[in-house]
């Protein structure tokens, strides 16, 4: 097979033209091809750039700077089928793909998940959006699929790893559109990722994985050498040969269990902020002059005394209530697959150094509960960006997509005076990059769940450094920050168990 790079199409040209351009580049007819990568270059006149894979005889005669040989990655695992049990707590991306991988190798896998299956979880989330009735075990944070199930379901990461293709293959095999394999900023959308995750779960059940939904972790059992040999839930005790902990960044109750058992934890830097909302048409015009018929994204970063950056940008999406505890306010962003709301939203976050707080969870909870106390409801805090810059408070220029409503609030009171100045400097920088960013936007918040405030330190075999047989995985353990990075971490730890089975 050959990998051919650098094939270009204008936005108004059909992909049907690709075959003609490939044959022109090879100077030889082809039967078929498949798209390997597709990216947008919008620096001047927008153009799509493709890399394609072609099967053809006498490959060596076509090689040049744009054409190279391509070999499919081998993702096979040894069929170990040991008499060993793996318990996984938490069924977000890291837990899903650890379970998937370990099942392929024949391990007995038991999954414990605090929340419900997606079909029931969706009802609980929608009830919260409409009636403000929060289920603390079944919400945007907890349940089948994890927090990423109610997001834009972006599939981007800065990590370079061959298992990215493995993850995308699993998604496609379970109902995702094939284009996620090659789109540069691929996303599935919250409506579609729900179906994909449900399909993966059903497949794993058929393959013998044992699931226990509505069952959260209550304790861990250690022997005299601190080796973990079992875990407890309200329903009973589960003995295990390996325990993977992937309960997400909002599981403070699990962190307390670890602390009570003297599992080594360390603080890490976090970020806090708010969501900004702009008309999607405004973002489209600024990013690609409106030429691209799609909801455009942006990524903004300001390097000052502290970092300020956009995060989890949701084109054509909505701002959602993402709290998992009553009497708190947490915001996040979510997009459906068609990204058709007409409103772009993104978190704008400032770095908070670990030296600035004693307990990260308590620090975040204090912000969330104070926001609720100010609102006296689940209505989110809101302000025009221009008013934040001028320390004023006026009616919002545009309505927010946040389903439970908003109350006016001066975000200058949320941050320290020092951090306010840094955020304002960053917003001015963003306004230079996207003129009108300040004047056209509103702020909704607070946003506090972008990163986990602790890391469960691991050794070279991915086990806790002082609790053998405990394998912390994913975002809640401090080793991920999105669907792809967390899924990769779950695979990485599963591969360590599979390929080093019997050696450690």
C-alpha positions in Angstrom: 0.0 0.0 0.0 1.1 3.6 -0.7 0.4 6.7 1.4 0.0 9.7 -0.8 0.2 13.2 0.8 -0.6 16.7 -0.3 -3.7 16.2 -2.5 -5.8 19.5 -2.4 -9.4 20.3 -2.9 -11.2 23.6 -2.7 -14.2 23.7 -0.4 -16.5 23.9 -3.4 -15.0 20.8 -5.0 -16.5 17.3 -4.5 -14.4 14.5 -3.1 -15.4 12.5 -6.2 -12.5 14.4 -7.8 -9.9 12.8 -5.5 -9.6 9.6 -7.7 -8.7 11.8 -10.7 -6.1 13.7 -8.7 -4.6 10.5 -7.3 -4.3 9.0 -10.8 -2.7 12.2 -12.1 -0.1 12.1 -9.2 0.6 8.4 -9.9 0.3 8.6 -13.6 -1.5 5.3 -13.4 -5.1 4.2 -13.0 -6.3 2.9 -9.6 -9.3 0.7 -8.6 -10.0 2.3 -5.3 -8.5 4.3 -2.4 -9.4 5.4 1.1 -8.9 8.7 2.9 -6.2 8.5 5.6 -6.2 12.2 6.8 -8.1 15.3 5.9 -7.2 18.8 7.2 -8.2 22.3 6.5 -5.6 25.0 5.7 -7.4 28.3 6.2 -4.3 30.6 6.3 -5.1 32.2 3.0 -7.9 30.9 0.7 -9.3 27.8 2.6 -8.3 24.5 1.1 -8.7 20.9 2.2 -5.5 18.8 2.2 -5.8 15.0 1.9 -3.6 12.0 2.5 -4.9 8.8 0.9 -4.0 5.1 0.9 -3.9 3.2 -2.4 -3.2 -0.4 -3.1 -1.1 -0.8 -6.3 1.5 -3.1 -7.7 5.2 -2.3 -8.1 5.0 0.2 -5.3 8.7 1.2 -5.4 8.4 2.9 -8.8 6.0 5.6 -7.4 7.9 6.6 -4.3 8.9 10.3 -3.8 8.6 13.1 -1.3 4.8 12.9 -1.3 4.4 9.1 -1.7 5.7 6.5 0.8 4.9 2.9 1.7 2.2 2.4 4.2 1.8 -0.6 6.6 -1.3 -1.3 8.7 -0.6 -1.3 12.4 -0.9 -4.6 14.3 -3.2 -4.3 17.3 -3.5 -8.0 18.1 -3.0 -9.3 21.6 -1.9 -12.7 22.9 -4.8 -14.9 23.7 -3.8 -15.5 27.3 -7.1 -16.5 28.9 -5.6 -16.6 32.4 -7.5 -17.6 35.5 -7.3 -14.0 36.6 -9.9 -11.4 37.4 -9.7 -7.7 36.7 -12.0 -5.3 38.4 -12.4 -1.9 36.8 -14.1 0.9 38.8 -15.4 3.7 36.5 -16.7 3.3 33.0 -15.5 6.4 31.2 -13.1 6.3 28.2 -10.2 4.8 30.2 -12.4 2.1 31.8 -14.1 1.3 28.5 -11.0 0.7 26.5 -9.1 -1.0 29.3 -12.1 -3.4 29.6 -12.2 -3.8 25.8 -8.5 -4.6 25.5 -8.4 -7.0 28.5 -11.4 -8.8 27.2 -9.6 -9.4 23.9 -6.8 -11.1 25.8 -9.2 -13.4 27.7 -9.1 -11.9 31.2 -12.3 -12.1 33.3 -13.4 -8.4 33.6 -15.8 -7.0 36.1 -16.9 -3.3 35.7 -18.3 -1.3 38.6 -20.0 2.0 37.6 -21.6 4.5 40.1 -24.1 5.7 37.5 -26.7 4.2 35.2 -26.7 3.0 31.7 -27.0 5.7 29.0 -30.7 5.0 28.3 -31.7 5.8 31.9 -28.9 8.4 32.4 -30.2 10.5 29.5 -33.6 10.7 31.1 -32.1 11.9 34.4 -30.0 14.5 32.6 -32.9 15.8 30.6 -35.1 16.0 33.7 -32.4 18.1 35.4 -32.2 20.4 32.4 -36.0 20.9 32.4 -36.9 20.7 36.1 -33.7 21.3 38.0 -33.9 17.9 39.8 -30.4 16.5 40.2 -29.6 12.8 40.6 -26.2 12.8 42.3 -25.3 9.4 40.9 -26.7 9.8 37.4 -25.8 13.1 35.7 -23.4 14.6 33.2 -20.4 13.4 35.3 -21.5 9.9 36.3 -22.8 7.0 34.4 -22.1 4.8 31.4 -19.5 6.5 29.1 -18.3 9.0 31.7 -18.4 12.8 31.3 -17.4 12.7 27.7 -20.8 11.2 26.8 -22.4 14.7 27.3 -19.9 16.8 25.4 -18.9 17.6 21.9 -17.3 14.1 21.9 -14.1 15.5 20.3 -11.5 12.9 19.2 -8.5 15.1 19.2 -5.3 14.9 21.2 -1.8 16.1 21.0 -0.5 12.7 21.9 1.2 10.7 19.1 0.2 7.0 19.5 -0.6 4.2 17.1 -3.5 3.2 19.3 -5.4 6.3 18.3 -6.3 4.3 15.2 -7.4 1.4 17.4 -9.8 3.6 19.3 -11.2 5.1 16.1 -11.7 1.6 14.7 -13.6 0.5 17.7 -15.9 3.6 17.5 -16.6 3.0 13.8 -17.3 -0.7 14.3 -19.9 0.4 16.9 -21.7 2.9 14.8 -19.6 6.1 14.5 -19.3 7.6 11.0 -16.2 6.4 9.1 -14.9 10.0 8.6 -13.7 10.2 12.2 -10.8 8.0 11.1 -9.4 10.8 9.0 -10.9 14.2 9.9 -8.4 16.5 11.5 -10.8 17.8 14.2 -13.1 14.8 14.3 -16.0 14.7 16.7 -19.0 12.4 17.1 -21.4 14.6 19.0 -23.3 13.8 22.2 -26.3 12.3 20.4 -24.2 9.8 18.5 -21.5 9.0 21.1 -24.4 7.7 23.3 -25.3 5.1 20.7 -21.7 4.2 20.1 -20.9 3.6 23.8 -24.1 1.6 24.3 -23.1 -0.6 21.4 -19.6 -1.1 22.9 -21.2 -2.1 26.3 -23.6 -4.5 24.6 -20.7 -6.1 22.7 -18.7 -6.5 25.8 -21.6 -8.1 27.7 -21.9 -10.6 24.9 -18.2 -11.4 25.2 -18.5 -12.1 28.9 -17.7 -8.8 30.6 -19.7 -8.5 33.9 -21.2 -5.1 34.5 -22.6 -3.6 37.8 -24.2 -0.2 37.2 -25.6 1.8 40.1 -22.8 0.4 42.2 -20.2 2.8 43.5 -16.9 2.0 45.3 -17.1 2.0 49.1 -13.7 0.7 50.2 -10.5 -1.1 49.1 -9.0 -4.1 50.9 -5.3 -4.3 51.5 -3.2 -7.2 52.9 -0.3 -6.9 55.4 2.0 -5.8 52.5 -0.5 -3.2 51.3 -1.3 -5.2 48.2 -4.9 -4.6 47.1 -6.8 -7.9 46.9 -10.4 -6.9 46.9 -12.8 -3.9 46.7 -16.1 -3.3 48.4 -19.4 -1.8 47.2 -22.8 -1.6 48.9 -23.7 -4.8 47.2 -20.7 -6.9 48.3 -17.0 -7.6 48.0 -15.1 -8.3 44.7 -11.8 -10.2 44.9 -9.5 -9.3 42.1 -6.0 -10.0 40.8 -5.8 -6.5 39.2 -7.8 -3.4 40.1 -8.0 -0.5 37.7 -9.3 2.7 39.1 -10.8 5.1 36.5 -13.6 6.9 38.4 -13.1 10.4 36.8 -12.2 13.8 38.1 -15.5 14.4 40.0 -15.3 11.3 42.3 -14.2 13.1 45.5 -15.7 10.3 47.5 -13.2 7.8 46.0 -10.3 10.2 46.8 -11.4 10.1 50.4 -11.3 6.3 50.3 -7.8 6.4 49.0 -6.7 8.9 51.6 -8.2 6.8 54.4 -6.1 3.9 53.1 -3.0 6.0 52.9 -2.7 5.5 49.1 -0.1 8.0 47.9 -1.6 11.1 46.2 -0.1 14.4 45.2 -1.6 17.7 44.3 -1.4 19.1 40.8 -2.1 22.3 39.1 -5.7 22.9 37.9 -7.6 25.5 35.9 -10.9 27.4 36.5 -12.9 29.9 34.5 -16.1 30.3 32.6 -17.8 29.5 29.3 -18.0 32.2 26.6 -20.8 32.2 24.0 -20.7 33.9 20.6 -22.9 33.7 17.5 -21.6 30.8 15.5 -21.9 32.9 12.3 -19.5 35.4 13.9 -16.9 32.7 14.6 -17.3 31.3 11.1 -16.8 34.7 9.5 -13.7 35.4 11.5 -12.1 31.9 11.0 -12.8 31.1 7.4 -14.6 34.2 6.0 -17.8 32.0 6.0 -16.5 30.0 3.1 -16.5 26.7 4.9 -20.1 25.3 5.3 -19.5 23.9 8.8 -19.4 25.2 12.3 -15.8 26.4 12.8 -13.7 26.0 15.9 -11.0 28.0 17.5 -8.2 27.4 19.9 -6.8 30.3 21.8 -3.8 30.5 24.2 -2.3 33.4 26.1 1.2 33.0 27.7 1.5 35.5 30.4 2.4 35.2 34.1 -0.2 32.5 34.1 -1.5 30.5 31.2 -5.0 31.4 29.9 -6.6 29.3 27.2 -9.7 28.1 25.5 -10.8 24.5 26.3 -13.4 22.1 25.0 -14.7 24.5 22.3 -18.2 23.4 21.2 -19.2 24.8 17.8 -23.0 25.0 17.3 -23.4 23.7 20.9 -25.0 24.6 24.2 -23.7 25.4 27.7 -24.9 22.8 30.2 -25.2 22.3 33.9 -22.6 19.8 34.8 -22.8 19.5 38.6 -22.8 16.2 40.4 -23.5 17.6 43.9 -26.7 19.4 45.0 -26.5 23.1 45.8 -23.5 23.7 43.5 -23.1 25.2 40.0 -20.8 23.8 37.4 -20.9 24.6 33.7 -19.6 22.7 30.7 -20.2 22.6 26.9 -22.0 20.1 24.7 -22.7 19.8 21.0 -24.9 17.5 19.0 -23.5 15.8 15.9 -25.0 18.4 13.5 -23.7 21.4 15.6 -26.7 23.4 14.7 -27.6 25.5 17.7 -26.2 28.7 16.0 -24.1 29.4 19.1 -20.4 28.7 19.7 -19.2 28.1 23.2 -15.8 27.4 24.9 -14.3 27.4 28.3 -11.8 30.1 29.0 -9.6 28.9 31.8 -6.8 30.3 33.9 -4.1 28.2 35.5 -4.2 27.8 39.3 -1.0 26.5 40.8 -1.1 23.7 43.3 0.6 26.0 45.9 -2.5 28.2 45.8 -4.7 25.7 47.6 -4.6 23.1 50.3 -7.1 20.6 49.0 -8.0 21.0 45.3 -11.4 19.4 45.7 -12.4 21.6 48.6 -11.1 24.7 46.7 -13.3 23.9 43.7 -16.3 22.9 45.8 -16.1 26.3 47.6 -16.3 28.1 44.2 -19.2 25.9 43.1 -21.2 26.2 46.3 -20.7 30.0 46.5 -22.0 30.3 42.9 -25.1 28.4 44.0 -25.5 30.6 47.1 -25.3 33.8 45.0 -27.8 32.4 42.4 -30.1 30.8 45.1 -30.8 28.2 42.3 -29.2 26.2 39.6 -29.2 29.2 37.3 -25.7 29.9 36.1 -23.8 33.1 36.7 -23.6 35.4 33.6 -22.0 38.6 32.4 -21.2 40.4 29.1 -17.5 40.0 28.4 -17.2 43.7 27.8 -18.8 44.4 31.2 -16.3 42.1 32.9 -13.5 44.1 31.2 -15.0 47.4 32.5 -16.2 46.0 35.9 -19.8 46.8 35.0 -23.0 44.8 35.1 -25.6 45.3 32.4 -28.3 43.0 30.9 -26.9 40.3 28.6 -26.5 41.3 25.0 -27.7 37.9 23.9 -29.6 35.0 25.6 -27.5 32.1 26.8 -28.1 28.5 25.7 -27.8 27.3 29.3 -31.1 25.5 29.9 -31.8 26.4 33.5 -31.5 30.2 33.0 -28.9 32.7 34.3 -28.4 35.4 36.8 -26.2 38.5 36.3 -23.0 38.3 38.3 -19.7 40.3 38.2 -17.0 37.7 37.5 -14.5 40.2 38.8 -15.6 38.8 42.2 -14.9 35.2 41.3 -11.1 35.6 40.7 -8.4 37.3 42.7 -7.5 40.9 41.6 -4.2 39.5 40.2 -5.9 36.8 38.2 -8.5 39.2 36.9 -5.8 41.3 35.3 -4.2 38.3 33.7 -7.6 37.1 32.3 -8.3 40.6 30.9 -4.9 40.7 29.2 -5.7 37.3 27.7 -9.1 38.4 26.5 -7.6 41.5 24.8 -5.1 39.1 23.1 -8.0 36.9 22.0 -9.8 39.9 20.7 -6.8 40.8 18.5 -6.8 37.3 17.1 -10.6 37.2 16.7 -11.7 40.8 16.4 -15.0 41.3 18.2 -14.4 38.4 20.7 -15.0 40.8 23.6 -17.9 42.9 22.3 -19.8 40.0 20.8 -19.5 37.5 23.7 -21.1 36.6 27.0 -19.7 34.7 30.0 -21.5 31.8 31.8 -20.0 30.0 34.8 -18.3 28.9 36.8 -16.3 26.2 34.9 -14.4 24.1 37.4 -14.2 20.5 36.2 -11.6 20.8 33.4 -8.9 18.9 35.2 -8.4 16.8 38.2 -6.6 18.4 41.3 -4.8 15.2 42.3 -2.5 12.6 40.7 -2.3 9.0 42.0 1.4 8.5 41.4 2.3 5.3 39.5 5.5 3.3 39.1 7.0 2.0 35.8 4.4 -0.7 35.7 1.5 1.8 36.1 0.7 0.6 39.7 0.3 2.9 42.6 3.8 3.5 44.1 2.8 2.4 47.5 -0.2 0.1 46.9 0.6 -2.8 44.6 -2.2 -4.1 42.3 -3.9 -0.7 42.3 -3.7 0.7 38.7 -4.9 4.3 38.6 -6.1 5.2 35.1 -7.6 8.2 33.2 -8.5 11.7 34.2 -9.5 11.1 37.8 -6.1 9.6 38.5 -4.3 12.6 36.8 -3.4 10.9 33.6 -5.7 12.2 30.9 -7.7 15.2 29.8 -10.3 14.2 27.2 -11.8 11.1 25.5 -8.8 10.2 23.5 -6.0 10.7 26.1 -8.1 8.9 28.7 -8.9 6.0 26.3 -5.2 5.8 25.4 -4.3 5.6 29.1 -6.7 2.8 29.7 -5.2 0.9 26.7 -1.7 1.6 27.9 -2.3 0.1 31.4 -4.2 -2.9 29.9 -1.3 -3.6 27.5 1.1 -3.5 30.5 -1.0 -6.2 32.2 -1.4 -8.3 29.0 2.1 -8.1 27.5 3.9 -8.4 30.8 1.6 -11.1 32.2 3.5 -13.4 34.5 6.6 -11.2 34.5 5.6 -8.7 37.2 
